[in-house]
Amino acid sequence: MGTELNNVASLGAPAGMAAQLSQSEIDALRARLMALWSPPVGVQDPNELIVNITVKLRRDGRLAAPPFARVNGRSVAAMASRDSAVRAVLTGQPFDMLKPEHYDNWKEIELTFDPKDMFRSN
């Protein structure tokens, strides 16, 4: 779907501390967020639609603070992609697929929403 967790987990493949999160946790989080994200279509440069969001979570899987989003472009489409990714994070909570015993690994995560990965099958 294009969403990746950086530092703590990569939704594509475990990296760094992500190895402590199970693949099922990563897959479930990825599936939930991709189902909720609707980036604009027909954009000339899909790289401008890539959104990175820092998310701080409470132990119950709900946001502890507003998500902090960054996007590569400044176009209307880039802003729409950013806003849709933020809505996906807000709507997708609680992230109850993340196990409480792994909380130290997912209390702050970096999510990458990339439209190029949306239709990839794992």
C-alpha positions in Angstrom: 0.0 0.0 0.0 3.0 2.3 0.3 3.0 2.9 3.9 6.2 2.3 5.7 7.3 2.7 9.3 10.8 4.0 9.6 13.1 3.7 12.6 10.8 1.4 14.4 9.3 -0.7 11.6 9.1 -0.8 7.8 5.8 -1.9 6.5 7.5 -3.4 3.5 10.2 -5.3 5.4 11.3 -5.2 9.0 14.3 -3.0 9.7 16.1 -1.8 12.8 13.9 -2.2 15.8 11.1 -3.4 13.5 12.4 -6.9 13.8 10.8 -6.9 17.3 7.4 -6.3 15.7 5.7 -9.3 14.2 5.1 -9.3 10.4 1.4 -9.7 11.2 1.4 -6.5 13.3 3.2 -4.7 10.4 0.9 -6.1 7.8 -2.2 -5.3 9.7 -1.1 -1.7 10.3 -0.2 -1.3 6.7 -3.5 -2.7 5.4 -5.5 -0.5 7.7 -3.7 2.7 6.6 -3.6 1.9 2.9 -7.4 1.2 2.9 -7.9 4.7 4.4 -5.4 6.7 2.3 -6.6 8.2 -1.0 -3.8 10.1 -2.8 -4.7 12.1 -5.9 -4.5 10.3 -9.2 -3.1 11.4 -12.5 -0.2 13.5 -11.1 2.9 13.9 -13.3 5.4 13.4 -10.5 4.2 10.8 -8.0 7.3 11.6 -5.8 5.6 14.8 -4.8 2.8 12.8 -3.2 5.1 10.8 -0.8 4.1 11.7 2.7 6.2 11.1 5.9 4.3 11.2 9.2 5.7 11.0 12.7 3.1 9.4 15.0 3.3 9.3 18.8 1.1 6.7 20.3 -0.3 5.8 23.7 -0.2 2.3 25.0 -3.9 1.9 23.9 -2.9 2.5 20.3 -4.5 6.0 20.1 -2.5 9.1 19.2 -0.7 10.7 22.1 -0.2 13.9 20.0 -1.3 15.2 16.6 0.6 13.5 13.7 3.4 15.6 12.2 3.3 15.3 8.4 5.8 16.2 5.7 5.4 16.0 2.0 7.9 16.3 -0.9 5.9 18.8 -3.1 4.1 22.1 -2.6 1.4 21.6 -5.2 -2.3 21.3 -4.5 -2.0 17.5 -5.2 0.9 17.2 -2.7 -1.1 19.0 0.0 -4.1 16.8 -0.8 -1.9 13.7 -0.4 -0.6 14.9 2.9 -4.1 15.7 4.2 -5.4 12.3 3.1 -2.5 10.5 4.9 -3.2 12.5 8.1 -6.9 11.6 7.9 -5.9 7.9 7.4 -3.9 8.0 10.6 -6.6 9.8 12.6 -9.4 7.6 11.3 -7.3 4.4 11.6 -6.9 4.6 15.4 -6.8 2.8 17.7 -4.0 0.7 16.2 -5.0 -2.3 18.3 -3.0 -4.6 16.0 0.1 -3.4 17.8 0.8 -5.6 20.8 1.1 -3.8 24.1 4.2 -5.8 25.0 6.0 -4.2 22.0 5.0 -0.7 23.1 8.5 0.6 23.4 9.0 -0.3 19.7 6.0 1.5 18.4 5.3 4.4 20.8 6.8 6.7 18.2 6.8 5.6 14.6 7.6 7.1 11.3 5.1 6.3 8.5 5.8 6.7 4.8 2.9 6.9 2.4 4.1 6.3 -1.1 1.6 6.0 -4.0 4.0 4.0 -6.1 3.7 1.1 -3.6 -0.1 1.2 -3.3 -0.8 -1.6 -5.7 2.1 -3.9 -4.8 1.1 -7.3 -3.6 3.0 -9.0 -0.7 
